Amino acid sequence: MRRPAPTRPPTEIDLEDALRAAQDGDPRGFATLWRGLQPAVLRYLRVVVGEQAEDAASETWLQVIRDLGRFHGDLGAFRGWLFRIARHRGLDEKRRRTATPISEPPASPDAATLALEDEGTAWAVGLIATLPPDQAEAVMLRVVAGLDVAATARVLGKRPGAVRIATMRGLRRLAGSLGGVTG
């Protein structure tokens, strides 16, 4: 008997099981990983590359599919690996777009994007995107993606102390900009 597809977001335990299954070639395991981690990847890439986030996210997951057989580690290590790939694909996309300016009409959001982000999330990601790039990336990876300092340092190619400082400065700057905002 087939189990119905889950309607709730995957939990950490689900993601651990999904990672092992995906490494064994199970497409349902990979789908669970994607469903659980894609929203955070997309939010992170929106800060890094803006409107090209969807393209960079697609390239990220294609590389994950290609290289998953060579990955070894737990879910925490996988998250760090995933966001390192996302950062590199985002920077590649940014370079490609600036090297070849393309005049395109603004893309309208698709249903998946609208479902992933409500007004508050879009506002928060937009606010984080106003930070200097090193602070924005550190805040997104530490706070939004939930990576620890060591994993964030590996993703960004920085020392853990630099990550702590960038995160702290970014959060202070955000707190200062929210001083006049009331809920």
ChimeraX attribute file (.defattr): number of C-alpha atoms within 10 A of each C-alpha:
attribute: neighborCount
match mode: 1-to-1
recipient: residues
	/A:1	3
	/A:2	4
	/A:3	5
	/A:4	6
	/A:5	8
	/A:6	8
	/A:7	6
	/A:8	7
	/A:9	12
	/A:10	17
	/A:11	11
	/A:12	12
	/A:13	10
	/A:14	14
	/A:15	22
	/A:16	19
	/A:17	15
	/A:18	24
	/A:19	23
	/A:20	17
	/A:21	17
	/A:22	21
	/A:23	18
	/A:24	13
	/A:25	14
	/A:26	13
	/A:27	13
	/A:28	13
	/A:29	21
	/A:30	23
	/A:31	14
	/A:32	24
	/A:33	21
	/A:34	16
	/A:35	13
	/A:36	19
	/A:37	18
	/A:38	17
	/A:39	18
	/A:40	17
	/A:41	26
	/A:42	23
	/A:43	25
	/A:44	29
	/A:45	26
	/A:46	21
	/A:47	22
	/A:48	24
	/A:49	22
	/A:50	17
	/A:51	14
	/A:52	16
	/A:53	23
	/A:54	18
	/A:55	15
	/A:56	28
	/A:57	24
	/A:58	15
	/A:59	19
	/A:60	22
	/A:61	20
	/A:62	12
	/A:63	15
	/A:64	19
	/A:65	14
	/A:66	9
	/A:67	11
	/A:68	18
	/A:69	12
	/A:70	8
	/A:71	12
	/A:72	11
	/A:73	11
	/A:74	11
	/A:75	18
	/A:76	15
	/A:77	13
	/A:78	18
	/A:79	22
	/A:80	22
	/A:81	19
	/A:82	18
	/A:83	25
	/A:84	20
	/A:85	20
	/A:86	27
	/A:87	23
	/A:88	16
	/A:89	23
	/A:90	27
	/A:91	16
	/A:92	15
	/A:93	19
	/A:94	18
	/A:95	12
	/A:96	11
	/A:97	13
	/A:98	10
	/A:99	9
	/A:100	8
	/A:101	8
	/A:102	8
	/A:103	6
	/A:104	6
	/A:105	6
	/A:106	7
	/A:107	7
	/A:108	7
	/A:109	9
	/A:110	8
	/A:111	8
	/A:112	9
	/A:113	13
	/A:114	11
	/A:115	9
	/A:116	14
	/A:117	15
	/A:118	10
	/A:119	8
	/A:120	9
	/A:121	12
	/A:122	15
	/A:123	12
	/A:124	12
	/A:125	18
	/A:126	15
	/A:127	15
	/A:128	22
	/A:129	21
	/A:130	14
	/A:131	18
	/A:132	13
	/A:133	15
	/A:134	16
	/A:135	24
	/A:136	24
	/A:137	27
	/A:138	29
	/A:139	28
	/A:140	25
	/A:141	28
	/A:142	20
	/A:143	13
	/A:144	16
	/A:145	20
	/A:146	16
	/A:147	21
	/A:148	16
	/A:149	19
	/A:150	16
	/A:151	23
	/A:152	28
	/A:153	22
	/A:154	16
	/A:155	23
	/A:156	19
	/A:157	11
	/A:158	12
	/A:159	13
	/A:160	17
	/A:161	12
	/A:162	16
	/A:163	27
	/A:164	19
	/A:165	13
	/A:166	20
	/A:167	23
	/A:168	15
	/A:169	19
	/A:170	24
	/A:171	19
	/A:172	12
	/A:173	16
	/A:174	17
	/A:175	12
	/A:176	11
	/A:177	11
	/A:178	11
	/A:179	8
	/A:180	7
	/A:181	8
	/A:182	5
	/A:183	2
